[in-house]
């Protein structure tokens, strides 16, 4: 089974209160990022997995907070 089509990797257009929305790696579409270009896993999106720590398939890219001066 293709892991990107597995339920764990399906994403919705809404984020839970996870850290993704405050990460410099999040793409404009809000559903993908540099670590997960095919879709952010639900465990990471929801905050169930702390993405300051390694997650399978993240290519070594972890959460990095957006600095105040970078916010628009």
Beta strands, then each sheet from edge to edge (+ up, - down):
end
